[in-house]
Amino acid sequence: MNKYTIEEIKRAKNVVIVHPAFGTIYMEVKKILEKEKIVEGLVWDESDCCQYNMPEDYRGEYEYMNFPFSCIKSID
C-alpha cells in the first residue's frame, strides 16, 4: 500500500525513489501511468564516471526510467 494518493503523485514534479537494485534516487517526473501504477521520469546516471573508456570530464547523463508507485518514498 502506497502512502500517497494518485492525485498527489500526479501533482508531483519530483519524487524520491527507493529501490533494492538502484538504492535511493531523485527523479524528475515526466509521466504517470495510473492503470499500471508506474511513475516515469528522468534520473541522473553517473555510473560511467571515471571509466577508462569515457572522457575525463564526463560527469553523467539523464536516463529515462520507470518505477512502481510502491517505490516512492517522498514527493515534491
N, C-alpha and C positions, 0 to 999 in steps of 0.2 A: 504494500500500500504506500502510495506516494503522499508526502505531506503537503504538496502543492496541488491546487485545483488546476484544471485545464485552462481556465480563464487567466489565472496568474501566470502560467507558463507561456501562454500566447502573448501576454504583455511584456514578457522579459526580453531585454536586449542582450543580456549576457547571463550565463549560468556557470556555476562551478560543478564539475562532474567528478565523481569518484568511481573509478573502475578498477577491478583487480589487475588487469593487464597493463593499463596505462597510468595508474596512480591518480593523482588529483590534477585536473587540468581546467583551465579557464577557457570558455568557449563563447564566441560571438554567435548568437542565434540567428539563423537565416531562414529556417523553415520548420514548421511543426506539422507532423503527421499525426493528426488526432486519432484516427481509427487504429493505427498501428502502435500508438503511444510511443512515438520516437521524436526526438529533437535532433535537428541537423544544423551544422554550422561550421565556422572556421576556428581552428586551433593552431597555435604557433608550434611548429615542429622544429626543434633544434637538435634532433638525434644524429644528424650527419656532421655537426660541427667538429672541427679539429680532426677530420678524417684525412688520410694521406692523399686521397684522390679528389678532394674538394679544395677550392681556392682558399687561401689563407684568411681572407676577410669574410668568408661565408659565415653567417650567423643564424641561418634557418629560413623557413618559409611557412606560409599558411597552408594548411591541409584541410580539406573538407571531410568532416567525419559525422557520424550519427551515433546516438546512444539512446537507450530506453529511458523513459521518464523516471524509472526507479533509481537511476544513477545520479539524478540531480540532487546535489547537496544544498545549494542555495541559489537564489536568483537575484538579479539586479533589474 
